[in-house]
Amino acid sequence: MKKKIIIIICLIIGVGAIYMGWNVFKKIQHRIAFDKKLDENTPMPAFTFKTLDSLAYTKDDLKPGTPVMVFYYNPTCDHCQEYAANIQQQLDLFRDTQILMVSPEPADMISEFVTYFGFDTLKNVSVIRDEKDEFFGIFGAAYYPTIFAYNKDHRLKGHYRVSAGLDAIRNAMNRP
């Protein structure tokens, strides 16, 4: 009887160790993919997300010749809320920029977030939902918040997580 219990415990520990090892391996693979996708001067990837009205929003909906800031966020994330407040306070830096606010969260949470920060009334802000959680596979990031800065030719000029200053992001978008 004791032998069976010891064998079961060893199996449980073994399966747990394999599961944890697999998760570490996947995180390393994600990090490698993240680094590969984010080479400067890479063209913006093709994507299809949804507006809050469930309409398709693609790369083709972007205005040619205009810099783009992609803000990937979660409405419940404190850092994302701080970033949103900073963007709102410094909107003059981005008046000639298209801002894509992308979140995988439910539409009602996203709507509440953008309304609270006043983004829902701005013509240069598009609020889109990653309802299939594909952002990481397309852009190479799944961290909240992440900002991608694209120049007027829609080429990547920088990617920032959590603490980048908005001046640095704006300056990156101005690089050829």
HULINCOR-V766232 format. One line per field, one symbol per residue. phi: phi as a letter, one per 20 degrees, with the letter a starting at -180 (. if undefined). A space follows every 10 residues. Layout:
# HULINCOR-V766232
phi: ???
This chain:
# HULINCOR-V766232
phi: .fffffffff ffffffffff ffffgfffff fffgfffdfg mffgffbccc ffemefccgf ffffmcfcde debcgeffff fffffffgfd gffcfdcedd ddbefggfff gffffgemff defedddcde fdldggfeen bbddeccddd ffemdfdrcc cmdfffffff fffeff
